[in-house]
Amino acid sequence: MARRTNTKIVEKPIADLSVVPKIKTTAYNDINLNAWKEYDYVKTDTLWEFPSRLKEGGHSNEYHGNFIPQIAQQLYWRYTKENDVVLDLFFGSGTSGIEAINMGRRCIGVELKDELAEKVSEKFTAKQLVTDVNIICADSASELAKKKVQARLDVMRKEKAQLLILHPPYDDIIKFSDRKEDLSNCESTEAFYDGFEKVAKNGYDLLEDKRFAALIIGDKYHDGEIVSLGFECQERMKKIGFRHKATIVKDMQGNERAKGKLAPLWRYRALMGGFNNFKHEYIMIFQKDEKHLRKIEKLNKLVS
Ligand SMILES: C[S@@+](CC[C@H](N)C(=O)[O-])C[C@H]1O[C@@H](n2cnc3c(N)ncnc32)[C@H](O)[C@@H]1O
């Protein structure tokens, strides 16, 4: 077929379908592996540095203890497809939900504090609250929370969630409420680990097989020594059956509000006490893999 430009007749080239680049993606994200060099903004290393917190896109930094939106962005690019449902069992101020909307994903968030859940709802439109973001007020360790999430998944026409986000309190570092179910309010760190494990197990059961879970957590000092909350929670995730895929160290430039003006004092204390001030937290990545789990269980039975 020909088309006319000015006075010349130009032959329109017939498309050579054999050279049309094919899109190659994994089952868990939309990254076109045939154009992988174009995704330089997607992090694949184990050290994440963000010079400042993202403030655009409906995010505000009013909630002490929230994570920076860039964490959600990175997780969604790597571990979700468009329209997937993200399950966040410690929803807080809803950072994961806001970013889900911004990036064409959906979200179910569970938060213990009813007044917070109500306030966070105001960040979304009435339509979004019906179709894209479901906020549940419950104790994420409970059977009731699990049932409520399952009911919302049904409404969203998904059997299970496609990404699990766990950003628990870092034990008692920030006290979120006085409620006994609040993981920042446990009577001991051991009780915190046990409570975390219950929430993570609910998350495991609600997550689609072969999909990913992200645990965002930091450590704490107590009585002059480090309490490795991150590594113990990591072990609890593995105990439940998750495969451990990555441990990322993220700098805390963007969200370290607590120290502020007290930073020089903390430096003095560090020099005096022989410890180092935390400037990092962890983002630990896990995958649910039922086949692998069954294999391990079979091997364990043979050994015992
Ligand atoms: C570290 S904050 C999460 C912040 C959130 N990622 C954000 O960006 O706003 C932990 C949240 O977990 C909530 N929480 C504590 N124990 C809980 C439980 N058992 N079930 C559900 N939520 C809980 C707290 O009220 C708090 O809002």
The ligand as a Tripos MOL2 file, in Angstrom:
@<TRIPOS>MOLECULE
LIG
   27    29     1     0     0
SMALL
NO_CHARGES

@<TRIPOS>ATOM
      1 C1          5.3160    0.9400   62.4350 C.3       1 LIG1
      2 S1          3.6400    1.3800   62.3690 S.3       1 LIG1
      3 C2          3.2160    1.1400   60.6660 C.3       1 LIG1
      4 C3          3.2980    2.4290   59.8930 C.3       1 LIG1
      5 C4          2.8780    2.3270   58.4540 C.3       1 LIG1
      6 N1          3.7310    1.4780   57.6750 N.3       1 LIG1
      7 C5          2.8550    3.7160   57.8160 C.2       1 LIG1
      8 O1          3.6140    3.9790   56.8760 O.co2     1 LIG1
      9 O2          2.1000    4.5570   58.3280 O.co2     1 LIG1
     10 C6          2.8770    0.0080   63.1670 C.3       1 LIG1
     11 C7          1.3520    0.1150   63.2730 C.3       1 LIG1
     12 O3          0.8620   -1.1590   63.7130 O.3       1 LIG1
     13 C8         -0.2710   -0.9310   64.5430 C.3       1 LIG1
     14 N2         -0.4520   -2.1780   65.3500 N.ar      1 LIG1
     15 C9          0.1930   -2.5690   66.4620 C.ar      1 LIG1
     16 N3         -0.2270   -3.7840   66.8620 N.ar      1 LIG1
     17 C10        -1.1670   -4.1840   65.9710 C.ar      1 LIG1
     18 C11        -1.9740   -5.3610   65.8420 C.ar      1 LIG1
     19 N4         -1.9180   -6.3650   66.7160 N.pl3     1 LIG1
     20 N5         -2.8280   -5.4210   64.7790 N.ar      1 LIG1
     21 C12        -2.9140   -4.4060   63.8820 C.ar      1 LIG1
     22 N6         -2.1790   -3.2730   63.9670 N.ar      1 LIG1
     23 C13        -1.3080   -3.1590   64.9900 C.ar      1 LIG1
     24 C14         0.0760    0.3170   65.3240 C.3       1 LIG1
     25 O4         -1.0860    0.9550   65.8100 O.3       1 LIG1
     26 C15         0.8380    1.1350   64.2610 C.3       1 LIG1
     27 O5         -0.0430    2.0340   63.6190 O.3       1 LIG1
@<TRIPOS>BOND
     1     1     2 1
     2     2     3 1
     3     2    10 1
     4     3     4 1
     5     4     5 1
     6     5     6 1
     7     5     7 1
     8     7     8 2
     9     7     9 1
    10    10    11 1
    11    11    12 1
    12    11    26 1
    13    12    13 1
    14    13    14 1
    15    13    24 1
    16    14    15 ar
    17    14    23 ar
    18    15    16 ar
    19    16    17 ar
    20    17    18 ar
    21    17    23 ar
    22    18    19 1
    23    18    20 ar
    24    20    21 ar
    25    21    22 ar
    26    22    23 ar
    27    24    25 1
    28    24    26 1
    29    26    27 1
@<TRIPOS>SUBSTRUCTURE
     1 LIG1         1 GROUP 0 **** ****
